[in-house]
Amino acid sequence: MKYLEQILQMWEKDSKIDNTSLDESSRQSPVLHAKYLPLLAEAKIALRRAHAEQKVLLKQKWLYYNGKMNKEQIEAHGWDFDPFEGLRVLKGEMDYYYDADTDIQASEQKIDQWKITVETLTEIVDNIKWRHQTIGNMIKWRMFEAGG
């Protein structure tokens, strides 16, 4: 997913703490938080939207596989008129068709990608929240090394 790759590239650059300028690195924490928090909110919204879209798709596929769509509706979606290719399918075998449906798989993949993006951004924001602690530990270590 291009969006996730861009976020990871940004974070690779933004996550670095300048050893020679810890005060400036500390001042950057709110800036970084303000940068990544809206991205997290957007990803959460996109995930919810993907879930809603999948619910609509699953209803349409249920209608399709159960023969409750007319020819015009099937044509509008660009789906085959006989999803079972002439086979007689039992009710208990329907899950195989749902699981193998490329539209449903694509929808699930989209949801998974947004979940990973949300998880990644949550980790980044959490890291930014504790960045001051890391910088404080670096300062304490320098003081220890200096004998103070």
N, CA, C and O atoms as a GROMACS GRO file, in nm:
protein
  592
    1MET      N    1   0.086  -0.118   0.000
    1MET     CA    2   0.000   0.000   0.000
    1MET      C    3   0.090   0.123   0.000
    1MET      O    4   0.175   0.140   0.087
    2LYS      N    5   0.068   0.207  -0.097
    2LYS     CA    6   0.151   0.326  -0.116
    2LYS      C    7   0.145   0.420   0.004
    2LYS      O    8   0.247   0.477   0.044
    3TYR      N    9   0.027   0.437   0.062
    3TYR     CA   10   0.009   0.528   0.175
    3TYR      C   11   0.094   0.484   0.294
    3TYR      O   12   0.160   0.566   0.357
    4LEU      N   13   0.091   0.356   0.324
    4LEU     CA   14   0.170   0.303   0.435
    4LEU      C   15   0.319   0.320   0.409
    4LEU      O   16   0.394   0.355   0.499
    5GLU      N   17   0.361   0.295   0.288
    5GLU     CA   18   0.502   0.312   0.252
    5GLU      C   19   0.546   0.457   0.273
    5GLU      O   20   0.656   0.482   0.324
    6GLN      N   21   0.462   0.551   0.236
    6GLN     CA   22   0.494   0.693   0.255
    6GLN      C   23   0.505   0.727   0.403
    6GLN      O   24   0.595   0.801   0.444
    7ILE      N   25   0.416   0.674   0.483
    7ILE     CA   26   0.420   0.699   0.628
    7ILE      C   27   0.549   0.642   0.687
    7ILE      O   28   0.614   0.708   0.767
    8LEU      N   29   0.585   0.521   0.647
    8LEU     CA   30   0.706   0.460   0.700
    8LEU      C   31   0.831   0.537   0.658
    8LEU      O   32   0.925   0.549   0.736
    9GLN      N   33   0.832   0.589   0.537
    9GLN     CA   34   0.945   0.671   0.492
    9GLN      C   35   0.954   0.800   0.572
    9GLN      O   36   1.062   0.842   0.611
   10MET      N   37   0.839   0.863   0.597
   10MET     CA   38   0.838   0.986   0.678
   10MET      C   39   0.888   0.956   0.819
   10MET      O   40   0.969   1.031   0.874
   11TRP      N   41   0.840   0.846   0.876
   11TRP     CA   42   0.877   0.813   1.013
   11TRP      C   43   1.025   0.776   1.024
   11TRP      O   44   1.090   0.806   1.125
   12GLU      N   45   1.078   0.714   0.922
   12GLU     CA   46   1.221   0.680   0.922
   12GLU      C   47   1.304   0.807   0.939
   12GLU      O   48   1.404   0.807   1.011
   13LYS      N   49   1.263   0.912   0.874
   13LYS     CA   50   1.334   1.039   0.884
   13LYS      C   51   1.300   1.111   1.015
   13LYS      O   52   1.390   1.162   1.082
   14ASP      N   53   1.172   1.114   1.051
   14ASP     CA   54   1.127   1.189   1.169
   14ASP      C   55   1.165   1.124   1.301
   14ASP      O   56   1.174   1.192   1.403
   15SER      N   57   1.188   0.994   1.302
   15SER     CA   58   1.214   0.925   1.428
   15SER      C   59   1.355   0.949   1.482
   15SER      O   60   1.382   0.921   1.599
   16LYS      N   61   1.441   0.999   1.399
   16LYS     CA   62   1.579   1.021   1.442
   16LYS      C   63   1.587   1.136   1.543
   16LYS      O   64   1.525   1.241   1.526
   17ILE      N   65   1.664   1.111   1.648
   17ILE     CA   66   1.688   1.213   1.750
   17ILE      C   67   1.831   1.261   1.733
   17ILE      O   68   1.926   1.183   1.739
   18ASP      N   69   1.846   1.391   1.712
   18ASP     CA   70   1.978   1.450   1.693
   18ASP      C   71   2.051   1.453   1.827
   18ASP      O   72   2.011   1.524   1.919
   19ASN      N   73   2.157   1.376   1.835
   19ASN     CA   74   2.237   1.365   1.958
   19ASN      C   75   2.301   1.498   1.998
   19ASN      O   76   2.325   1.522   2.116
   20THR      N   77   2.327   1.580   1.901
   20THR     CA   78   2.396   1.706   1.930
   20THR      C   79   2.300   1.819   1.964
   20THR      O   80   2.342   1.925   2.010
   21SER      N   81   2.172   1.797   1.942
   21SER     CA   82   2.074   1.902   1.967
   21SER      C   83   1.949   1.842   2.032
   21SER      O   84   1.841   1.842   1.974
   22LEU      N   85   1.966   1.792   2.153
   22LEU     CA   86   1.856   1.725   2.222
   22LEU      C   87   1.743   1.822   2.257
   22LEU      O   88   1.626   1.782   2.258
   23ASP      N   89   1.777   1.947   2.285
   23ASP     CA   90   1.672   2.044   2.316
   23ASP      C   91   1.580   2.066   2.196
   23ASP      O   92   1.458   2.074   2.211
   24GLU      N   93   1.637   2.075   2.078
   24GLU     CA   94   1.558   2.092   1.956
   24GLU      C   95   1.477   1.966   1.927
   24GLU      O   96   1.362   1.974   1.885
   25SER      N   97   1.536   1.850   1.950
   25SER     CA   98   1.464   1.723   1.931
   25SER      C   99   1.344   1.716   2.024
   25SER      O  100   1.238   1.668   1.986
   26SER      N  101   1.361   1.765   2.146
   26SER     CA  102   1.252   1.768   2.242
   26SER      C  103   1.141   1.862   2.196
   26SER      O  104   1.023   1.831   2.210
   27ARG      N  105   1.180   1.975   2.142
   27ARG     CA  106   1.080   2.072   2.093
   27ARG      C  107   1.005   2.019   1.971
   27ARG      O  108   0.894   2.065   1.942
   28GLN      N  109   1.063   1.925   1.900
   28GLN     CA  110   0.999   1.870   1.780
   28GLN      C  111   0.887   1.770   1.813
   28GLN      O  112   0.805   1.739   1.727
   29SER      N  113   0.883   1.722   1.936
   29SER     CA  114   0.782   1.621   1.972
   29SER      C  115   0.639   1.667   1.945
   29SER      O  116   0.563   1.593   1.883
   30PRO      N  117   0.599   1.787   1.990
   30PRO     CA  118   0.462   1.830   1.960
   30PRO      C  119   0.437   1.848   1.810
   30PRO      O  120   0.326   1.826   1.761
   31VAL      N  121   0.540   1.889   1.738
   31VAL     CA  122   0.527   1.906   1.593
   31VAL      C  123   0.501   1.770   1.526
   31VAL      O  124   0.416   1.757   1.439
   32LEU      N  125   0.578   1.671   1.570
   32LEU     CA  126   0.560   1.537   1.515
   32LEU      C  127   0.423   1.480   1.553
   32LEU      O  128   0.358   1.414   1.472
   33HIS      N  129   0.382   1.506   1.675
   33HIS     CA  130   0.251   1.459   1.718
   33HIS      C  131   0.142   1.521   1.631
   33HIS      O  132   0.049   1.453   1.588
   34ALA      N  133   0.154   1.649   1.607
   34ALA     CA  134   0.057   1.720   1.522
   34ALA      C  135   0.061   1.671   1.377
   34ALA      O  136  -0.037   1.685   1.305
   35LYS      N  137   0.173   1.617   1.336
   35LYS     CA  138   0.186   1.565   1.199
   35LYS      C  139   0.121   1.428   1.185
   35LYS      O  140   0.052   1.401   1.086
   36TYR      N  141   0.142   1.340   1.283
   36TYR     CA  142   0.098   1.202   1.269
   36TYR      C  143  -0.042   1.175   1.325
   36TYR      O  144  -0.108   1.080   1.282
   37LEU      N  145  -0.088   1.256   1.418
   37LEU     CA  146  -0.221   1.234   1.475
   37LEU      C  147  -0.333   1.248   1.370
   37LEU      O  148  -0.423   1.164   1.367
   38PRO      N  149  -0.330   1.350   1.284
   38PRO     CA  150  -0.433   1.355   1.178
   38PRO      C  151  -0.426   1.237   1.081
   38PRO      O  152  -0.528   1.191   1.031
   39LEU      N  153  -0.305   1.188   1.055
   39LEU     CA  154  -0.291   1.070   0.968
   39LEU      C  155  -0.356   0.949   1.033
   39LEU      O  156  -0.420   0.869   0.965
   40LEU      N  157  -0.341   0.936   1.165
   40LEU     CA  158  -0.404   0.826   1.237
   40LEU      C  159  -0.556   0.840   1.230
   40LEU      O  160  -0.627   0.741   1.207
   41ALA      N  161  -0.607   0.960   1.250
   41ALA     CA  162  -0.752   0.981   1.244
   41ALA      C  163  -0.805   0.949   1.104
   41ALA      O  164  -0.909   0.885   1.091
   42GLU      N  165  -0.734   0.992   1.000
   42GLU     CA  166  -0.776   0.962   0.862
   42GLU      C  167  -0.777   0.812   0.836
   42GLU      O  168  -0.868   0.761   0.771
   43ALA      N  169  -0.676   0.742   0.888
   43ALA     CA  170  -0.669   0.597   0.867
   43ALA      C  171  -0.783   0.526   0.939
   43ALA      O  172  -0.839   0.431   0.887
   44LYS      N  173  -0.817   0.573   1.059
   44LYS     CA  174  -0.929   0.512   1.132
   44LYS      C  175  -1.060   0.534   1.057
   44LYS      O  176  -1.144   0.444   1.050
   45ILE      N  177  -1.077   0.652   1.001
   45ILE     CA  178  -1.198   0.681   0.923
   45ILE      C  179  -1.202   0.593   0.798
   45ILE      O  180  -1.307   0.539   0.763
   46ALA      N  181  -1.089   0.579   0.731
   46ALA     CA  182  -1.082   0.496   0.611
   46ALA      C  183  -1.112   0.350   0.645
   46ALA      O  184  -1.177   0.280   0.567
   47LEU      N  185  -1.065   0.304   0.760
   47LEU     CA  186  -1.093   0.166   0.802
   47LEU      C  187  -1.243   0.147   0.825
   47LEU      O  188  -1.299   0.047   0.782
   48ARG      N  189  -1.306   0.241   0.891
   48ARG     CA  190  -1.451   0.232   0.914
   48ARG      C  191  -1.527   0.235   0.782
   48ARG      O  192  -1.625   0.162   0.764
   49ARG      N  193  -1.481   0.319   0.690
   49ARG     CA  194  -1.544   0.327   0.558
   49ARG      C  195  -1.530   0.194   0.484
   49ARG      O  196  -1.624   0.147   0.419
   50ALA      N  197  -1.412   0.132   0.493
   50ALA     CA  198  -1.389   0.004   0.426
   50ALA      C  199  -1.479  -0.105   0.485
   50ALA      O  200  -1.530  -0.190   0.412
   51HIS      N  201  -1.498  -0.102   0.617
   51HIS     CA  202  -1.591  -0.198   0.680
   51HIS      C  203  -1.733  -0.178   0.629
   51HIS      O  204  -1.803  -0.274   0.598
   52ALA      N  205  -1.776  -0.053   0.620
   52ALA     CA  206  -1.912  -0.023   0.572
   52ALA      C  207  -1.930  -0.067   0.426
   52ALA      O  208  -2.032  -0.125   0.390
   53GLU      N  209  -1.829  -0.039   0.344
   53GLU     CA  210  -1.835  -0.080   0.203
   53GLU      C  211  -1.842  -0.232   0.191
   53GLU      O  212  -1.911  -0.285   0.104
   54GLN      N  213  -1.769  -0.300   0.278
   54GLN     CA  214  -1.770  -0.446   0.272
   54GLN      C  215  -1.908  -0.502   0.310
   54GLN      O  216  -1.952  -0.601   0.253
   55LYS      N  217  -1.974  -0.440   0.406
   55LYS     CA  218  -2.108  -0.485   0.444
   55LYS      C  219  -2.204  -0.476   0.327
   55LYS      O  220  -2.285  -0.566   0.304
   56VAL      N  221  -2.195  -0.366   0.253
   56VAL     CA  222  -2.280  -0.350   0.134
   56VAL      C  223  -2.245  -0.457   0.031
   56VAL      O  224  -2.334  -0.519  -0.028
   57LEU      N  225  -2.115  -0.478   0.009
   57LEU     CA  226  -2.070  -0.579  -0.087
   57LEU      C  227  -2.119  -0.718  -0.047
   57LEU      O  228  -2.166  -0.794  -0.132
   58LEU      N  229  -2.107  -0.751   0.081
   58LEU     CA  230  -2.151  -0.884   0.126
   58LEU      C  231  -2.300  -0.904   0.105
   58LEU      O  232  -2.343  -1.014   0.071
   59LYS      N  233  -2.379  -0.799   0.125
   59LYS     CA  234  -2.523  -0.810   0.099
   59LYS      C  235  -2.547  -0.832  -0.050
   59LYS      O  236  -2.628  -0.918  -0.088
   60GLN      N  237  -2.478  -0.757  -0.134
   60GLN     CA  238  -2.495  -0.773  -0.278
   60GLN      C  239  -2.453  -0.913  -0.324
   60GLN      O  240  -2.519  -0.974  -0.408
   61LYS      N  241  -2.344  -0.962  -0.268
   61LYS     CA  242  -2.297  -1.096  -0.305
   61LYS      C  243  -2.393  -1.203  -0.255
   61LYS      O  244  -2.413  -1.304  -0.322
   62TRP      N  245  -2.453  -1.182  -0.139
   62TRP     CA  246  -2.551  -1.277  -0.088
   62TRP      C  247  -2.670  -1.284  -0.184
   62TRP      O  248  -2.716  -1.392  -0.221
   63LEU      N  249  -2.718  -1.167  -0.224
   63LEU     CA  250  -2.829  -1.163  -0.320
   63LEU      C  251  -2.790  -1.232  -0.450
   63LEU      O  252  -2.869  -1.307  -0.508
   64TYR      N  253  -2.670  -1.206  -0.496
   64TYR     CA  254  -2.619  -1.263  -0.622
   64TYR      C  255  -2.610  -1.414  -0.614
   64TYR      O  256  -2.664  -1.484  -0.700
   65TYR      N  257  -2.544  -1.465  -0.511
   65TYR     CA  258  -2.524  -1.609  -0.500
   65TYR      C  259  -2.653  -1.684  -0.468
   65TYR      O  260  -2.662  -1.804  -0.495
   66ASN      N  261  -2.752  -1.616  -0.412
   66ASN     CA  262  -2.877  -1.682  -0.381
   66ASN      C  263  -2.984  -1.660  -0.488
   66ASN      O  264  -3.101  -1.693  -0.468
   67GLY      N  265  -2.943  -1.606  -0.602
   67GLY     CA  266  -3.034  -1.592  -0.715
   67GLY      C  267  -3.142  -1.488  -0.695
   67GLY      O  268  -3.251  -1.500  -0.753
   68LYS      N  269  -3.116  -1.387  -0.615
   68LYS     CA  270  -3.216  -1.285  -0.586
   68LYS      C  271  -3.189  -1.153  -0.658
   68LYS      O  272  -3.250  -1.050  -0.627
   69MET      N  273  -3.098  -1.155  -0.754
   69MET     CA  274  -3.070  -1.036  -0.835
   69MET      C  275  -3.124  -1.058  -0.975
   69MET      O  276  -3.118  -1.169  -1.029
   70ASN      N  277  -3.176  -0.952  -1.034
   70ASN     CA  278  -3.223  -0.965  -1.171
   70ASN      C  279  -3.106  -0.943  -1.268
   70ASN      O  280  -2.996  -0.906  -1.229
   71LYS      N  281  -3.134  -0.967  -1.393
   71LYS     CA  282  -3.030  -0.960  -1.497
   71LYS      C  283  -2.965  -0.821  -1.503
   71LYS      O  284  -2.844  -0.811  -1.520
   72GLU      N  285  -3.045  -0.715  -1.490
   72GLU     CA  286  -2.992  -0.578  -1.499
   72GLU      C  287  -2.895  -0.549  -1.384
   72GLU      O  288  -2.791  -0.486  -1.403
   73GLN      N  289  -2.932  -0.595  -1.264
   73GLN     CA  290  -2.845  -0.573  -1.148
   73GLN      C  291  -2.712  -0.648  -1.164
   73GLN      O  292  -2.605  -0.595  -1.134
   74ILE      N  293  -2.720  -0.770  -1.212
   74ILE     CA  294  -2.599  -0.849  -1.234
   74ILE      C  295  -2.511  -0.784  -1.339
   74ILE      O  296  -2.389  -0.774  -1.322
   75GLU      N  297  -2.572  -0.737  -1.448
   75GLU     CA  298  -2.497  -0.669  -1.554
   75GLU      C  299  -2.433  -0.540  -1.501
   75GLU      O  300  -2.319  -0.508  -1.537
   76ALA      N  301  -2.505  -0.466  -1.417
   76ALA     CA  302  -2.453  -0.341  -1.362
   76ALA      C  303  -2.325  -0.364  -1.281
   76ALA      O  304  -2.236  -0.279  -1.280
   77HIS      N  305  -2.317  -0.479  -1.215
   77HIS     CA  306  -2.197  -0.511  -1.137
   77HIS      C  307  -2.088  -0.575  -1.223
   77HIS      O  308  -1.973  -0.584  -1.182
   78GLY      N  309  -2.125  -0.620  -1.341
   78GLY     CA  310  -2.028  -0.685  -1.429
   78GLY      C  311  -1.998  -0.829  -1.387
   78GLY      O  312  -1.890  -0.881  -1.415
   79TRP      N  313  -2.092  -0.891  -1.320
   79TRP     CA  314  -2.072  -1.027  -1.272
   79TRP      C  315  -2.131  -1.127  -1.372
   79TRP      O  316  -2.215  -1.091  -1.454
   80ASP      N  317  -2.084  -1.253  -1.364
   80ASP     CA  318  -2.136  -1.360  -1.450
   80ASP      C  319  -2.280  -1.392  -1.410
   80ASP      O  320  -2.318  -1.376  -1.294
   81PHE      N  321  -2.358  -1.436  -1.506
   81PHE     CA  322  -2.498  -1.466  -1.477
   81PHE      C  323  -2.513  -1.597  -1.399
   81PHE      O  324  -2.611  -1.615  -1.327
   82ASP      N  325  -2.418  -1.687  -1.413
   82ASP     CA  326  -2.425  -1.813  -1.339
   82ASP      C  327  -2.298  -1.826  -1.255
   82ASP      O  328  -2.196  -1.873  -1.305
   83PRO      N  329  -2.303  -1.784  -1.128
   83PRO     CA  330  -2.183  -1.788  -1.044
   83PRO      C  331  -2.133  -1.930  -1.016
   83PRO      O  332  -2.018  -1.950  -0.976
   84PHE      N  333  -2.219  -2.028  -1.038
   84PHE     CA  334  -2.183  -2.167  -1.005
   84PHE      C  335  -2.145  -2.248  -1.128
   84PHE      O  336  -2.114  -2.367  -1.117
   85GLU      N  337  -2.148  -2.185  -1.243
   85GLU     CA  338  -2.108  -2.247  -1.370
   85GLU      C  339  -2.181  -2.379  -1.394
   85GLU      O  340  -2.122  -2.480  -1.432
   86GLY      N  341  -2.313  -2.375  -1.371
   86GLY     CA  342  -2.397  -2.491  -1.397
   86GLY      C  343  -2.400  -2.594  -1.286
   86GLY      O  344  -2.476  -2.690  -1.295
   87LEU      N  345  -2.321  -2.579  -1.184
   87LEU     CA  346  -2.318  -2.675  -1.073
   87LEU      C  347  -2.436  -2.653  -0.979
   87LEU      O  348  -2.488  -2.542  -0.967
   88ARG      N  349  -2.476  -2.758  -0.915
   88ARG     CA  350  -2.579  -2.750  -0.812
   88ARG      C  351  -2.506  -2.741  -0.678
   88ARG      O  352  -2.434  -2.833  -0.639
   89VAL      N  353  -2.525  -2.630  -0.608
   89VAL     CA  354  -2.450  -2.604  -0.486
   89VAL      C  355  -2.542  -2.614  -0.366
   89VAL      O  356  -2.653  -2.560  -0.365
   90LEU      N  357  -2.494  -2.685  -0.264
   90LEU     CA  358  -2.569  -2.697  -0.141
   90LEU      C  359  -2.545  -2.576  -0.053
   90LEU      O  360  -2.444  -2.507  -0.066
   91LYS      N  361  -2.638  -2.550   0.037
   91LYS     CA  362  -2.629  -2.434   0.126
   91LYS      C  363  -2.499  -2.437   0.208
   91LYS      O  364  -2.439  -2.332   0.230
   92GLY      N  365  -2.458  -2.552   0.252
   92GLY     CA  366  -2.337  -2.567   0.332
   92GLY      C  367  -2.209  -2.542   0.254
   92GLY      O  368  -2.103  -2.523   0.314
   93GLU      N  369  -2.217  -2.541   0.123
   93GLU     CA  370  -2.099  -2.518   0.039
   93GLU      C  371  -2.081  -2.372  -0.001
   93GLU      O  372  -1.983  -2.337  -0.067
   94MET      N  373  -2.176  -2.287   0.038
   94MET     CA  374  -2.172  -2.147  -0.004
   94MET      C  375  -2.048  -2.073   0.046
   94MET      O  376  -1.997  -1.984  -0.022
   95ASP      N  377  -2.000  -2.108   0.164
   95ASP     CA  378  -1.882  -2.040   0.218
   95ASP      C  379  -1.762  -2.052   0.126
   95ASP      O  380  -1.680  -1.960   0.118
   96TYR      N  381  -1.750  -2.165   0.055
   96TYR     CA  382  -1.639  -2.181  -0.039
   96TYR      C  383  -1.645  -2.075  -0.149
   96TYR      O  384  -1.542  -2.022  -0.192
   97TYR      N  385  -1.765  -2.044  -0.194
   97TYR     CA  386  -1.782  -1.944  -0.299
   97TYR      C  387  -1.756  -1.803  -0.246
   97TYR      O  388  -1.694  -1.721  -0.313
   98TYR      N  389  -1.806  -1.776  -0.125
   98TYR     CA  390  -1.780  -1.645  -0.064
   98TYR      C  391  -1.629  -1.625  -0.041
   98TYR      O  392  -1.574  -1.519  -0.072
   99ASP      N  393  -1.564  -1.728   0.012
   99ASP     CA  394  -1.421  -1.718   0.042
   99ASP      C  395  -1.336  -1.703  -0.084
   99ASP      O  396  -1.230  -1.640  -0.080
  100ALA      N  397  -1.380  -1.761  -0.194
  100ALA     CA  398  -1.304  -1.755  -0.318
  100ALA      C  399  -1.341  -1.636  -0.406
  100ALA      O  400  -1.278  -1.614  -0.510
  101ASP      N  401  -1.442  -1.561  -0.367
  101ASP     CA  402  -1.487  -1.448  -0.447
  101ASP      C  403  -1.382  -1.337  -0.446
  101ASP      O  404  -1.342  -1.289  -0.340
  102THR      N  405  -1.337  -1.298  -0.564
  102THR     CA  406  -1.228  -1.200  -0.574
  102THR      C  407  -1.268  -1.061  -0.525
  102THR      O  408  -1.184  -0.988  -0.472
  103ASP      N  409  -1.395  -1.025  -0.540
  103ASP     CA  410  -1.440  -0.895  -0.489
  103ASP      C  411  -1.436  -0.891  -0.336
  103ASP      O  412  -1.394  -0.792  -0.277
  104ILE      N  413  -1.481  -0.999  -0.274
  104ILE     CA  414  -1.479  -1.007  -0.128
  104ILE      C  415  -1.335  -1.013  -0.078
  104ILE      O  416  -1.302  -0.951   0.022
  105GLN      N  417  -1.250  -1.088  -0.148
  105GLN     CA  418  -1.108  -1.095  -0.110
  105GLN      C  419  -1.042  -0.957  -0.118
  105GLN      O  420  -0.964  -0.919  -0.030
  106ALA      N  421  -1.074  -0.883  -0.224
  106ALA     CA  422  -1.017  -0.748  -0.239
  106ALA      C  423  -1.064  -0.657  -0.126
  106ALA      O  424  -0.987  -0.576  -0.075
  107SER      N  425  -1.191  -0.670  -0.088
  107SER     CA  426  -1.245  -0.590   0.021
  107SER      C  427  -1.176  -0.625   0.154
  107SER      O  428  -1.143  -0.536   0.232
  108GLU      N  429  -1.155  -0.753   0.178
  108GLU     CA  430  -1.087  -0.796   0.300
  108GLU      C  431  -0.942  -0.749   0.302
  108GLU      O  432  -0.890  -0.711   0.406
  109GLN      N  433  -0.878  -0.752   0.186
  109GLN     CA  434  -0.740  -0.704   0.176
  109GLN      C  435  -0.732  -0.555   0.206
  109GLN      O  436  -0.639  -0.509   0.273
  110LYS      N  437  -0.828  -0.479   0.157
  110LYS     CA  438  -0.833  -0.336   0.183
  110LYS      C  439  -0.848  -0.309   0.333
  110LYS      O  440  -0.782  -0.222   0.389
  111ILE      N  441  -0.937  -0.385   0.397
  111ILE     CA  442  -0.957  -0.370   0.542
  111ILE      C  443  -0.828  -0.404   0.616
  111ILE      O  444  -0.789  -0.332   0.708
  112ASP      N  445  -0.764  -0.514   0.577
  112ASP     CA  446  -0.638  -0.553   0.642
  112ASP      C  447  -0.531  -0.446   0.627
  112ASP      O  448  -0.457  -0.419   0.721
  113GLN      N  449  -0.522  -0.386   0.509
  113GLN     CA  450  -0.423  -0.281   0.487
  113GLN      C  451  -0.450  -0.160   0.575
  113GLN      O  452  -0.356  -0.101   0.630
  114TRP      N  453  -0.576  -0.122   0.589
  114TRP     CA  454  -0.609  -0.009   0.675
  114TRP      C  455  -0.585  -0.042   0.822
  114TRP      O  456  -0.544   0.044   0.899
  115LYS      N  457  -0.612  -0.168   0.861
  115LYS     CA  458  -0.583  -0.209   0.999
  115LYS      C  459  -0.434  -0.196   1.029
  115LYS      O  460  -0.396  -0.146   1.135
  116ILE      N  461  -0.351  -0.242   0.937
  116ILE     CA  462  -0.206  -0.233   0.955
  116ILE      C  463  -0.161  -0.088   0.960
  116ILE      O  464  -0.073  -0.052   1.039
  117THR      N  465  -0.221  -0.004   0.878
  117THR     CA  466  -0.188   0.139   0.879
  117THR      C  467  -0.226   0.202   1.013
  117THR      O  468  -0.149   0.280   1.069
  118VAL      N  469  -0.344   0.169   1.064
  118VAL     CA  470  -0.388   0.222   1.194
  118VAL      C  471  -0.293   0.174   1.304
  118VAL      O  472  -0.252   0.253   1.389
  119GLU      N  473  -0.257   0.047   1.302
  119GLU     CA  474  -0.166  -0.007   1.403
  119GLU      C  475  -0.030   0.061   1.396
  119GLU      O  476   0.029   0.094   1.499
  120THR      N  477   0.020   0.082   1.275
  120THR     CA  478   0.150   0.147   1.257
  120THR      C  479   0.147   0.290   1.308
  120THR      O  480   0.236   0.332   1.381
  121LEU      N  481   0.044   0.364   1.271
  121LEU     CA  482   0.033   0.503   1.316
  121LEU      C  483   0.012   0.512   1.467
  121LEU      O  484   0.060   0.605   1.530
  122THR      N  485  -0.058   0.417   1.523
  122THR     CA  486  -0.076   0.413   1.669
  122THR      C  487   0.060   0.395   1.736
  122THR      O  488   0.090   0.461   1.836
  123GLU      N  489   0.141   0.306   1.683
  123GLU     CA  490   0.276   0.285   1.737
  123GLU      C  491   0.361   0.412   1.725
  123GLU      O  492   0.434   0.447   1.818
  124ILE      N  493   0.350   0.478   1.612
  124ILE     CA  494   0.427   0.602   1.591
  124ILE      C  495   0.385   0.709   1.690
  124ILE      O  496   0.469   0.772   1.754
  125VAL      N  497   0.253   0.730   1.704
  125VAL     CA  498   0.204   0.831   1.796
  125VAL      C  499   0.244   0.797   1.940
  125VAL      O  500   0.282   0.886   2.017
  126ASP      N  501   0.236   0.670   1.977
  126ASP     CA  502   0.279   0.628   2.110
  126ASP      C  503   0.428   0.656   2.131
  126ASP      O  504   0.470   0.700   2.238
  127ASN      N  505   0.506   0.629   2.028
  127ASN     CA  506   0.650   0.656   2.036
  127ASN      C  507   0.676   0.804   2.055
  127ASN      O  508   0.763   0.843   2.132
  128ILE      N  509   0.601   0.886   1.985
  128ILE     CA  510   0.617   1.032   1.998
  128ILE      C  511   0.578   1.077   2.139
  128ILE      O  512   0.642   1.165   2.197
  129LYS      N  513   0.473   1.016   2.194
  129LYS     CA  514   0.430   1.051   2.330
  129LYS      C  515   0.541   1.027   2.432
  129LYS      O  516   0.554   1.102   2.528
  130TRP      N  517   0.620   0.924   2.411
  130TRP     CA  518   0.726   0.888   2.506
  130TRP      C  519   0.863   0.937   2.462
  130TRP      O  520   0.963   0.904   2.526
  131ARG      N  521   0.870   1.013   2.356
  131ARG     CA  522   0.997   1.064   2.303
  131ARG      C  523   1.070   1.147   2.409
  131ARG      O  524   1.192   1.139   2.420
  132HIS      N  525   0.997   1.227   2.485
  132HIS     CA  526   1.060   1.310   2.589
  132HIS      C  527   1.133   1.223   2.691
  132HIS      O  528   1.238   1.262   2.744
  133GLN      N  529   1.077   1.106   2.719
  133GLN     CA  530   1.142   1.013   2.813
  133GLN      C  531   1.274   0.963   2.756
  133GLN      O  532   1.373   0.955   2.829
  134THR      N  533   1.277   0.931   2.630
  134THR     CA  534   1.400   0.886   2.566
  134THR      C  535   1.505   0.996   2.569
  134THR      O  536   1.622   0.971   2.600
  135ILE      N  537   1.463   1.117   2.536
  135ILE     CA  538   1.556   1.230   2.537
  135ILE      C  539   1.606   1.256   2.679
  135ILE      O  540   1.724   1.283   2.699
  136GLY      N  541   1.516   1.248   2.777
  136GLY     CA  542   1.556   1.265   2.916
  136GLY      C  543   1.658   1.161   2.959
  136GLY      O  544   1.753   1.192   3.031
  137ASN      N  545   1.638   1.038   2.915
  137ASN     CA  546   1.734   0.932   2.947
  137ASN      C  547   1.869   0.959   2.881
  137ASN      O  548   1.974   0.931   2.940
  138MET      N  549   1.868   1.012   2.760
  138MET     CA  550   1.994   1.046   2.692
  138MET      C  551   2.068   1.156   2.769
  138MET      O  552   2.190   1.150   2.785
  139ILE      N  553   1.995   1.254   2.817
  139ILE     CA  554   2.056   1.363   2.894
  139ILE      C  555   2.113   1.309   3.025
  139ILE      O  556   2.225   1.343   3.063
  140LYS      N  557   2.038   1.224   3.094
  140LYS     CA  558   2.086   1.165   3.219
  140LYS      C  559   2.212   1.082   3.196
  140LYS      O  560   2.304   1.083   3.278
  141TRP      N  561   2.216   1.011   3.087
  141TRP     CA  562   2.334   0.930   3.056
  141TRP      C  563   2.456   1.019   3.031
  141TRP      O  564   2.566   0.990   3.077
  142ARG      N  565   2.434   1.127   2.960
  142ARG     CA  566   2.545   1.222   2.937
  142ARG      C  567   2.595   1.279   3.070
  142ARG      O  568   2.716   1.292   3.091
  143MET      N  569   2.504   1.313   3.157
  143MET     CA  570   2.543   1.366   3.288
  143MET      C  571   2.621   1.260   3.367
  143MET      O  572   2.719   1.293   3.434
  144PHE      N  573   2.580   1.137   3.359
  144PHE     CA  574   2.651   1.029   3.428
  144PHE      C  575   2.791   1.013   3.372
  144PHE      O  576   2.888   1.000   3.447
  145GLU      N  577   2.801   1.015   3.239
  145GLU     CA  578   2.933   1.001   3.174
  145GLU      C  579   3.025   1.118   3.210
  145GLU      O  580   3.146   1.102   3.220
  146ALA      N  581   2.964   1.235   3.230
  146ALA     CA  582   3.044   1.354   3.265
  146ALA      C  583   3.082   1.357   3.414
  146ALA      O  584   3.154   1.446   3.460
  147GLY      N  585   3.031   1.259   3.488
  147GLY     CA  586   3.066   1.251   3.629
  147GLY      C  587   2.970   1.325   3.719
  147GLY      O  588   3.000   1.348   3.836
  148GLY      N  589   2.855   1.361   3.667
  148GLY     CA  590   2.761   1.438   3.748
  148GLY      C  591   2.642   1.360   3.772
  148GLY      O  592   2.550   1.407   3.838
   0.00000   0.00000   0.00000
